[in-house]
Amino acid sequence: MPLPKINSSEEAIKLEDQHGAHNYHPLPAVLSRGEGVHVWDVEGKKYYDFLSAYSAVNQGHCHPKIVGAMHEQASKLALTSRAFHNDVLGAYEKYATEYFGFDKLLPMNTGAEAVETAIKIARKWAYERKGVKETEAEIVVCANNFHGRTTTVISFSNDEDARRNFGPYTPGFTKIPYNDLDALDAALEKNPNVAGFLVEPIQGEAGVFTPADDYMMRAKEICNKHNVLFMADEIQTGIARTGGLLAVCGHCTCEGHCERQETYSKPDILILGKALSGGNYPVSAVLADNEVMDVIQPGQHGSTFGGNPVAAAVAVAALDVVKDEHLIQNARRLGKLFRRLMDDYIRDSNIVSLVRGRGLLNAIVINDSEESSTAWDICMALKENGLLAKPTHGNIIRFAPPLVMNEEQLRDCVDIITSTLKQFEK
Ligand SMILES: *Cc1c(COP(=O)(O)O)cnc(C)c1O
């Protein structure tokens, strides 16, 4: 059956409403095309994409190099399952492990699956290497975390919408405040059964909550001291988004992985997703060195689609684009400019209280209650003015454009944002 032609946004929204589960509350923009930093709706209106599918589309929409790699591989061989080898996976694993500086990679599909994988590896490592008694391993996590939507992952969320009535919950998680090194040290000191500390370098969903500059580095030191795995969920922050190859790279100015930089706190377990495919395909991965990854042996973990040839070819192309187009440097430079221009505006603003973030992962906090609809209303007005963004939590709006944006486009976007905000000033 050919898909019926959708003639209006209204029609598309109605179809979703009638036939789809209501598990999202999207902004009413129905997009039908994307290219670079732009997307177009069904009526042909052009927008700047200022969300990038939650930082999946760092390389820009429909990047020809990534789409080309996907086309080519999809028409040659798409899936073998891991029952057999394929001629792309090994080359991808070599490329990606060298790119990020780890011995081994375990391929999965979605971010939540990669987080689950990391938890399983950490638990197994605790029993087989650290000597924790079976079933007693604990993972320390942070308050207000977001690591995905599976039953285990929502078990340690404190977002009531994500959790309520989905129990019973998976045990084995201890929550501490984010950006609190003393709390981390105390939690690891108190419990010798801790396998790992799972943390986002910047809490994206919580509202681009940006910790102290040295938080990751010190957290890693504390984990080392207690023989606990430092597990970085860089699904949203990684792959150039925050102006480093990874957010744990801190303020290093190198193109890629750099162990020499003192601000680099290499995770024991690195979790990637989203931009690993440039948003073209679900590709996620867990990276670790041999002493950790080797706890996983045949039959102990897997996925039918994980490591499929299309995913492997797409990921290599997506990582190439990051390097070839200097997206790390661009995110860093434009991020600074964005925050400076927004700060200039905020100084005399009643409606925005601050801008925060790193690289091109930023957010503004709206000067209104979390329950107010102001942030949503601002996003609706931004949409009218040709820019798409979405509130994260109540009164916070995340701004995360594709990293292929240029300075002229960024200045144009800041003009749209500030002139829209002016409509809301009291
Ligand atoms: C998006 C995200 C996830 C979950 O990824 P999915 O692909 O949606 O399962 C996990 N952790 C962080 C930090 C994320 O931003």
The ligand as a MOL file (V3000), in Angstrom:
LIG
                    3D

  0  0  0     0  0            999 V3000
M  V30 BEGIN CTAB
M  V30 COUNTS 15 15 0 0 0
M  V30 BEGIN ATOM
M  V30 1 C 18.6230 10.3270 25.0240 0
M  V30 2 C 19.3900 9.8530 26.1940 0
M  V30 3 C 19.3380 8.5100 26.6200 0
M  V30 4 C 18.4040 7.4910 25.9950 0
M  V30 5 O 18.6310 7.2970 24.6430 0
M  V30 6 P 17.4660 6.6040 23.7580 0
M  V30 7 O 18.1030 6.4260 22.4150 0
M  V30 8 O 16.3220 7.5640 23.7330 0
M  V30 9 O 17.1110 5.3290 24.4120 0
M  V30 10 C 20.1230 8.1290 27.6870 0
M  V30 11 N 20.9260 9.0170 28.3060 0
M  V30 12 C 20.9960 10.3170 27.9370 0
M  V30 13 C 21.9150 11.2300 28.6610 0
M  V30 14 C 20.2240 10.7720 26.8730 0
M  V30 15 O 20.2590 12.0630 26.5300 0
M  V30 END ATOM
M  V30 BEGIN BOND
M  V30 1 1 1 2
M  V30 2 1 2 3
M  V30 3 2 2 14
M  V30 4 1 3 4
M  V30 5 2 3 10
M  V30 6 1 4 5
M  V30 7 1 5 6
M  V30 8 2 6 7
M  V30 9 1 6 8
M  V30 10 1 6 9
M  V30 11 1 10 11
M  V30 12 2 11 12
M  V30 13 1 12 13
M  V30 14 1 12 14
M  V30 15 1 14 15
M  V30 END BOND
M  V30 END CTAB
M  END
